[in-house]
Amino acid sequence: MASCVPMDISSEGVAQRAVSALPSARLLGIIRFQAELAKVDLDPAEVIRRVAGLAQMLTGASGAVVEMAEGDDMVYRAASGTAENQLGLRLARIGSLSGLCVAQGSPLYCEDSETDPRVDRQACRAAGLRSMVAVPLRHGDQTAGVLKVLSPHEKAFSEADLLTLELISDVVASTLAHARSYIAQVETVRDLFRRATEDSLTGLGNHALFYDRLHQAMKLARRQGQVLGIALVDMDGLKHINDLHGHLAGNAALRTLAGRLRALVRESDTVARLGGDEFGVLLASLTDSAAVRGYARKLADQVRGTFSYDGRLLDLRVSVGAVVFPDDGLEIESLFQLADQAMYEMKRSHHAVHSHTKHSAQT
C-alpha cells in the first residue's frame, strides 16, 4: 500500500468482500457488536464508546477514537487505549486527516506520519504515532465524523483492518442516525408532555399533572393500606396585591409562593398550581391524620413572610386545608370539598386576626 493515498474501499460490496477476506473471528466479533447495540437503548454516547474499544481490539491498534465533526473542529467524543486520555480533544478540521476524511467521505490510510503531508508530524511525534486509518461515519450522504485507529508503528494496518473498520462504521453510522431520530422523537414527546403538565408562570406542575398523580397515589394508598394527605393552599390577598401594585406584582407573589412550597415539601411529595391563587400538595410520606394536619399548619406558618417587589416588601400569607385519604373520604370530589372548607376556616381566622390587629393599631 502506498503512503498518502486514499484506500479504494467503497461502501458498495464491502460486506461481500469482508465475508471472503476477513477471519471468521472478526466477523463474529462484529456480529456480536451489532447484537450488543440492541441492548444499549439507543444511547449515542454508549454506542461510540463501545465502537472505539471494538475497533482497537479487532485491528490490534494501540488506540482508537471516534471524532465527530462539530463546526470547524473534529472532537474526540470517544477514545480507548493510548488515546483514552485525549477524550474531548478538539482539532481543526482543516489540516487534519480526520477532517479530510469527512470532506472526501472516503477512508484514508496514513502508513507513515513521517512522510505523510496530510498529518501534523510534530503532533504525531509527541503522541508517539506513526500510522493511522480514518474511515467516515456516514448515513446516506451525510458524514458525521470518523472512526480512527492508531499505532506507534509504521504500516501497522492491513486491508483486512480497513474492511473491518468499514463494516463497523456502517453499522455505527446507521445506529447513530436512528438514535438521533429516536432521541429527537423522545425529546419532542417529552416537550409536549412538559407543556401539557407544567404551569408556565411558576414552573410547577399544573392541575392535569396533580390530578394524574393524585389518582395514582390513591390507588397505591388503597392497595398498601396507607394514608394519603391532600392539602389545598390558597394565597391570602392576591386581589389586594393586584389592585394596589399591579398584576406583575401578583405574578411575582405567585412565583415566590411556588418557590417556597417547592422548597418545603419532601421529595416524595407533589406540589402543583391548580389555577389562579390555588395550589395543591400531595403528602405521600406522612403516616397518619394527625401528621397530615400538623404538616398543613406548619406549611402555612413557614410560607408566611414578606417578599421583595420593585424595592418594596409585600406580605405573603396562605391558608391551608388538609384532608386524609381514606379517613376523610374515598372520592376526590368529597375530599376536595372538605379540604376547601378547612382552608376557608383558616382564611376566616386569618381575616379575623388581621382585622383585630388593624383595629387595635387604629385605636
C-alpha positions in Angstrom: 0.0 0.0 0.0 1.4 3.4 -0.9 1.6 6.1 1.7 -0.5 9.2 1.5 -3.1 7.5 -0.8 -6.8 7.1 -0.1 -7.8 3.5 0.1 -10.1 2.3 -2.6 -12.8 0.8 -0.4 -16.3 1.8 -1.4 -19.3 1.1 0.7 -20.7 -1.0 -2.2 -19.6 -4.6 -1.9 -17.8 -4.1 1.4 -19.9 -6.8 3.1 -19.4 -9.3 0.3 -15.6 -8.7 0.3 -15.5 -8.9 4.0 -17.0 -12.3 4.1 -14.2 -13.8 2.0 -11.4 -11.6 3.2 -11.9 -11.3 7.0 -11.1 -14.0 9.5 -14.3 -15.6 10.9 -13.4 -14.4 14.4 -13.6 -10.8 13.2 -16.9 -11.3 11.5 -18.3 -12.9 14.7 -17.0 -10.0 16.7 -18.8 -7.5 14.5 -22.0 -9.6 14.7 -21.8 -9.8 18.5 -21.3 -6.0 18.5 -24.5 -5.5 16.4 -26.3 -7.7 19.0 -24.9 -5.6 21.8 -26.1 -2.4 20.2 -29.6 -3.6 20.5 -29.1 -3.6 24.3 -27.7 -0.1 24.5 -31.1 1.5 24.4 -30.1 3.8 21.5 -27.7 5.9 23.7 -25.3 7.5 21.2 -22.6 8.1 23.8 -22.6 4.5 24.8 -22.6 3.4 21.1 -19.5 5.3 20.2 -17.7 4.4 23.4 -18.1 0.7 22.6 -17.1 1.4 18.9 -13.7 2.7 20.0 -13.0 -0.3 22.1 -14.1 -2.8 19.5 -12.1 -1.1 16.7 -9.0 -1.2 18.8 -9.5 -4.8 19.8 -10.2 -6.2 16.3 -7.4 -4.3 14.5 -4.7 -4.7 17.2 -4.3 -0.9 17.3 -2.7 0.8 20.3 -5.7 3.2 20.4 -8.9 4.2 18.7 -11.1 7.3 18.6 -14.5 8.4 17.4 -14.2 12.0 16.2 -17.4 14.0 15.5 -17.4 16.9 13.0 -18.6 19.9 15.0 -18.4 23.2 13.2 -14.8 23.8 12.2 -13.5 21.2 14.6 -13.1 17.5 14.9 -13.8 16.5 18.5 -12.8 13.3 20.3 -16.1 12.1 21.6 -15.0 8.5 22.4 -11.5 7.1 22.9 -9.8 3.9 24.0 -6.3 2.6 24.6 -3.5 5.2 24.3 -6.0 7.8 23.1 -8.2 7.5 26.1 -6.7 10.5 28.0 -7.4 12.7 24.9 -11.2 12.5 25.3 -12.7 15.9 24.5 -9.7 17.0 22.4 -10.6 19.5 19.6 -8.6 19.7 16.4 -9.2 21.9 13.4 -10.8 20.1 10.6 -8.6 21.8 8.0 -5.2 20.3 8.0 -6.1 17.0 9.8 -6.5 13.5 8.3 -9.9 13.2 10.0 -11.2 16.5 8.6 -10.0 15.4 5.1 -11.8 12.0 5.6 -15.0 13.9 6.4 -14.6 16.2 3.4 -13.9 13.4 1.0 -16.3 10.9 2.5 -13.8 8.1 2.0 -11.3 6.0 4.1 -7.8 7.4 4.4 -4.7 5.5 5.5 -1.6 7.2 6.7 1.1 4.5 6.5 3.9 6.7 8.0 3.4 10.1 9.7 7.0 11.0 9.0 6.3 11.1 5.2 2.6 11.9 5.0 1.9 15.6 4.3 -1.7 15.3 5.5 -0.9 14.9 9.2 0.8 17.1 11.7 4.2 15.4 12.0 5.2 17.1 15.3 1.9 16.3 16.9 2.2 12.6 15.8 5.8 12.5 17.3 4.5 14.0 20.5 1.8 11.3 20.7 4.1 8.5 19.6 2.1 7.7 16.4 3.4 6.5 13.1 0.4 5.2 11.3 -3.4 5.6 11.4 -6.6 4.8 9.5 -9.6 7.0 9.4 -13.0 5.8 8.0 -16.1 8.0 7.7 -19.1 7.6 9.8 -21.9 8.2 7.3 -25.5 7.6 6.7 -26.8 8.2 3.3 -25.0 11.3 2.0 -24.2 12.7 5.5 -20.8 12.2 7.1 -21.0 13.0 10.8 -17.5 12.0 11.9 -14.8 9.4 11.6 -13.6 6.2 13.3 -9.9 6.2 13.6 -7.3 3.6 14.8 -3.8 4.5 15.8 -0.4 2.7 16.0 3.1 3.7 17.1 4.4 1.5 14.2 4.6 2.4 10.5 2.4 0.4 8.1 0.7 -1.2 11.0 -2.7 -1.8 9.3 -3.8 -4.2 6.6 -6.6 -4.3 4.1 -8.4 -6.6 6.4 -8.2 -3.9 9.1 -9.7 -1.4 6.7 -12.5 -3.7 5.8 -13.2 -4.3 9.4 -13.4 -0.6 10.2 -15.6 -0.1 7.1 -18.1 -2.7 8.4 -18.1 -1.2 11.9 -18.5 2.3 10.6 -21.5 1.3 8.5 -23.2 -0.3 11.5 -22.4 2.6 13.8 -23.4 5.4 11.4 -26.8 3.7 10.8 -27.3 3.2 14.6 -26.4 6.8 15.3 -28.7 8.1 12.7 -31.6 6.0 14.1 -30.6 7.0 17.7 -30.7 10.7 16.8 -34.1 10.3 15.2 -35.3 8.3 18.2 -34.0 10.8 20.7 -35.5 13.7 18.7 -38.9 11.9 18.8 -38.5 11.3 22.6 -37.5 14.9 23.2 -40.5 16.0 21.2 -42.8 13.8 23.3 -41.1 15.0 26.5 -41.5 18.6 25.4 -45.2 18.1 24.6 -45.7 16.3 28.0 -43.9 19.1 29.8 -46.0 21.8 28.1 -49.2 19.9 28.9 -48.4 19.3 32.6 -46.4 22.4 33.6 -47.7 25.7 34.8 -45.9 28.3 32.7 -45.9 31.0 35.3 -44.4 29.1 38.3 -42.7 26.1 36.7 -44.7 23.8 39.0 -46.9 21.0 37.7 -50.4 22.1 36.7 -53.8 20.7 37.6 -53.5 18.0 34.9 -50.3 16.6 36.5 -51.7 17.0 40.0 -54.9 15.0 39.3 -52.9 12.3 37.5 -50.5 12.0 40.4 -53.5 12.1 42.8 -55.3 9.2 41.1 -52.1 7.1 41.1 -51.3 7.9 44.7 -54.8 7.0 45.8 -54.6 3.6 44.1 -51.3 2.9 45.7 -52.5 4.0 49.2 -55.6 1.8 48.8 -53.5 -1.2 47.7 -51.0 -0.8 50.5 -53.4 0.2 53.2 -51.7 3.5 53.8 -53.0 7.1 54.2 -52.5 10.0 51.7 -52.5 13.6 52.7 -54.0 16.2 50.4 -53.5 19.9 51.1 -55.1 22.8 49.3 -53.1 26.0 49.6 -54.7 29.4 48.8 -52.9 32.7 48.8 -54.4 35.3 51.0 -54.7 38.8 49.5 -53.7 38.2 45.9 -56.5 40.5 44.7 -55.3 43.2 47.1 -51.8 42.9 45.7 -53.0 43.1 42.1 -55.3 46.1 42.8 -52.6 48.0 44.7 -49.4 47.1 42.9 -50.4 45.6 39.6 -50.6 42.2 38.0 -46.8 41.9 37.7 -46.6 42.1 41.5 -49.3 39.5 41.7 -47.3 37.2 39.4 -44.2 37.8 41.5 -46.2 36.8 44.6 -47.3 33.6 42.9 -43.8 32.7 41.8 -42.5 33.4 45.3 -45.1 31.2 46.9 -44.4 28.4 44.3 -40.7 28.6 45.2 -41.4 28.4 49.0 -43.7 25.5 48.6 -41.2 23.6 46.4 -38.5 24.1 49.0 -40.8 23.0 51.9 -42.3 19.8 50.5 -40.5 16.5 50.6 -39.0 14.7 47.6 -41.8 12.1 47.7 -44.5 14.8 47.7 -46.0 16.7 44.8 -46.8 20.4 44.6 -48.7 22.0 41.7 -50.6 25.1 40.8 -54.2 24.2 40.3 -55.2 27.6 38.9 -55.4 31.3 40.0 -54.1 31.6 43.5 -54.7 27.9 44.5 -52.0 25.3 44.9 -52.3 21.6 45.7 -49.9 19.4 47.7 -49.8 15.6 47.8 -48.3 14.4 51.1 -47.4 10.8 50.3 -44.8 10.4 53.0 -46.9 11.0 56.1 -48.4 8.1 58.1 -51.5 9.3 59.9 -54.2 12.0 60.0 -52.6 14.0 62.9 -49.3 14.2 61.0 -51.0 15.4 57.8 -52.9 18.2 59.6 -49.9 19.2 61.6 -47.8 19.4 58.5 -50.5 21.6 56.9 -50.4 24.1 59.8 -46.6 24.1 59.7 -46.7 24.7 55.9 -48.9 27.8 56.4 -46.5 29.1 59.2 -43.4 28.6 57.1 -44.7 30.2 54.0 -45.8 33.3 55.8 -43.5 36.3 55.5 -42.6 39.1 53.1 -41.2 39.2 49.6 -39.4 42.0 47.8 -41.0 43.6 44.7 -39.9 46.7 43.0 -38.0 47.8 46.1 -40.9 47.2 48.4 -41.6 44.5 50.9 -45.0 42.9 50.4 -46.8 40.5 52.7 -47.3 36.9 51.7 -49.7 34.6 53.6 -51.6 31.5 52.8 -54.4 29.4 54.1 -54.2 25.7 54.0 -56.8 23.0 54.3 -55.8 19.4 54.6 -57.7 16.1 54.4 -56.7 12.5 54.6 -57.5 9.6 52.2 -59.2 7.3 53.1 -60.1 8.6 56.6 -62.0 11.7 55.3 -63.4 10.2 52.2 -62.9 7.9 49.2 -63.8 10.2 46.3 -61.7 13.1 45.0 -64.8 15.4 44.9 -65.7 14.9 48.5 -62.1 15.2 49.7 -61.7 18.5 47.9 -64.9 19.9 49.4 -63.6 19.1 52.9 -60.2 20.5 52.1 -61.9 23.7 50.8 -63.9 24.0 54.0 -60.8 23.6 56.2 -58.9 26.1 54.0 -61.6 28.7 54.2 -61.9 28.2 58.0 -58.2 29.1 58.3 -58.7 32.0 55.9 -61.6 33.4 58.0 -59.4 33.1 61.1 -56.6 34.9 59.4 -59.0 37.7 58.3 -60.4 38.0 61.9 -56.9 38.3 63.3 -55.9 40.8 60.7 -59.0 42.9 61.3 -58.5 42.9 65.0 -54.8 43.9 64.7 -55.7 46.7 62.3 -58.5 47.9 64.6 -56.1 47.9 67.6 -53.5 49.8 65.7 -56.0 52.5 64.8 -57.2 52.9 68.4 
